[in-house]
Every structure is written in structure tokens, then in C-alpha cells.
Amino acid sequence: MRPHSKAKTIWLINQFATTPEVGMGGRHYYLAREMAKQGYRVYLIAGGYHHQMRHPPHLKKACNFEESHGFTMVWVRLKKYKKSQSPGRIFNWFFFAWRVSRLARHITGKPDAIVYSSPELPGVLGALSLSRALKVPLAFEVRDIWPLTLQALGGYKDTNPLIRLLQWIEDTAYQKSDLVISNLKRSADHMTTRGMDPGKFLWLPNGISLDEVSSPEPLSPELEAAIPEEPFVIGYTGAMGLANAMDTFLEAALQLKAEADIAFVMVGRGTEVEHYRQFVHEHGLSNVRILDAVAKTQVQSVLARFDATYIGWHDTPLYRFGIGANKLPEYLYAGKPVIHSYSGTSDPVAKHQAGISVPARDSLALSQAVIQLKNMSKKQRLEMGGNARKAAIEYYDYAKLADKLAGKLMG
């Protein structure tokens, strides 16, 4: 590793970034860690409070510095709020933007490049101001297309004042940034209609840390015993909210209720868990187990107990730009066939022949795919799983993704 005094410096800005000590870690934590391993001097700048943090840091200053896993974490003090729908959350979007515009007052030295990551759009205005003042290039990362997603899911009209403001910010960011990054493979189709030069675009998917997934923590004896050992187990691990389409999974379990040698396992927590438990109870689904969430470091140990994995989506036009699920690279690395309930574009399961893809929200097609996989020879399933593992290592390793990003930033 090159010494930091001679290294190029990168500022990664994402209001919702965390380290494993306070939250889930995630994309920007891994990119920062891997770029630091490659010899870059990395600052990861994040809001010091948001509703998804498990253990918010105690902050005394406007900007608080913490050395973390080879890079410098910069916590920006924000206002606290109680609920995700709170007006305080929206206030923090703009407060964070203001704090970002003044970062040069707090961080010694000048970066060689700045990356600002959405979906919260106001902060990119602060990042644009900062990059102009410092005369360094800015990369704008889009992980959820706002305000398009807000309009599609929330029903907001073009004339809504907040939507109009966000639309102006989005257009400005595409046009003024030096590089535009997204984990949504086809998102450039939208961005070019808003004024982006297509030559600016870089697809950078979510990934996995090979160090972590190759050495998972074991499960507790209680959880080991709770996962059934039927001849065929299809499972899911992750969040259980409306966005995860787990009702399709349960409807398929209902259709296969008479198949005594097939078990459906759900591991996780979320807003819909109790609703799903009620569904299982009302329909007498003895073939379904709903288990509590595990630590991220145990996910591969859970997936190892499944014969196939499931990930589902809603059928929405938003997915014409692709998907950026965190769990998909984890599933691929597990080396098990994936049943992918998805109707959008750029389907990695289909591309890598890593399982079976069926239309979104089609429980009958899903149940047929389960039967198809169960009836396959072990050799066929191992071949699918091998394709999945190979794809994960080749295309979704955060070390490779960080190298790709840094190369673009410094190129």
C-alpha cells in the first residue's frame, strides 16, 4: 500500500452511510475500505443521525472524525427526528447539503475527487458548490432515481413544489457533474432524457466483501434446529417489507402445501412480518418457517442450509432501468440456484444462468419453478450454483468495484 502522504485523496459523501459499529455498513463502507487498502486516502462523510442507525454516534462538533478500517469516517452532526416520515428527515436533507458545502473548513487538505451519493438529492447541491470551490471533479451517484421513484410509488404530480425542486436538482446534477455513477444498469436511459452526456455514465453494481462472505459466522444451535431439513428447502433472508414481495413467496407455499418434501423458509424482520405470520396461521402452512433476522456476518451460514434461494420484486415500470439489490450478490456467492421473480431489464440471474427467472408477482410460475428445481438432478443444481458463485466473484467483488471506481475518478 502506498503511504497516505503520497496517495490520491477521495471524499465519498453519502448522508446515510454507516460503519458496522453503528449500522449495517454497506456499499460506501466497503468501497471506502477497499480503496483505502489500494493505497488511497479516503474520507467517508455521512450524517451523524438517521432513523436506520442502530447505535448513532455521540457527536459534539459540526464534523467529527474517526479512524475506521483504514479510512477516515467524518460524522456530520444533524438534527434528530423520530419517524422516517417526519418533517425533520426532510429538513436534514437540506441541512446536510449546507454542511457538505462547508466541508473544506473542517477537513485538512484538498481531495483529488469527490463522490456524492443519492437518493437524497439536496446534498448534491452542497457537493457541487464544494467541488467548484476546490476545483476538483465531482461524481454523482444514483442508487434510486428521484424524483421519479417518489412519483411512481407516492403518486406525486409534476406540479408538486417539492417534486419540481427535486427535478431541477436532478437535472442540474446530471449536467454539471463530471461523472455519473449508478448501480442500476440501464439508468442511463433515463438520465440522458434529463440532459446527461451518455459518455459520463459508469455502471457500478452493489457487491460483496469476499473476506466476509468466505468466512461466515456459524448459526446458533437454536437457529440451526429451526431450519428444516426436508429434501428441498427454498429460502429467503433479508428485509420483510412491502417492497420485498414476500406475499408472492407465501402464495406459492400455499399452492404447494400438499408437497410434504418442500419447505419454505423466511429469515429476517420488517414491517410485514406479523402480517405474514398471520397468513401462515390462517392457512395452516406447516411448510413455512418464519425466523428472526441474523447478523450480516451469518447470512452465508443461513444460505448454506437452503437448496435454492428466492428474491422477488413488484411489477413496476421503475425496473426498466434495472435493479440494485444488496442481497443478490450474497445469494450468487452462496452457490445455490436463485429463483428470481422479476419482470424488469438486466436480470443477472438469467444472464449468468444462475437459476430460474419467473414473472414478478406470479405465484403460480414461482411454484412451478420450485417444482422444476426440486426435480432437477443434483448435478444440474450444482451447475447453476457454480455459475452463480463464479458471477459473484467475477463481477460483484467490492475490491474490483473499488478499483474500477478509483480508476474512473483518477483517469
PyMOL commands that set and color helices and strands:
alter all, ss='L'
color gray80, all
select helices_A, chain A and resi 4-6+27-37+87-101+103-105+122-134+148-154+161-176+188-194+198-200+210-213+221-226+242-244+246-255+273-282+296-303+317-321+327-334+348-351+363-375+378-395+398-410
alter helices_A, ss='H'
color red, helices_A
select strands_A, chain A and resi 9-13+41-47+63-68+71-76+113-117+138-142+179-182+201-203+232-237+262-267+288-291+308-312+338-341+355-358
alter strands_A, ss='S'
color yellow, strands_A
deselect
rebuild
show_as cartoon
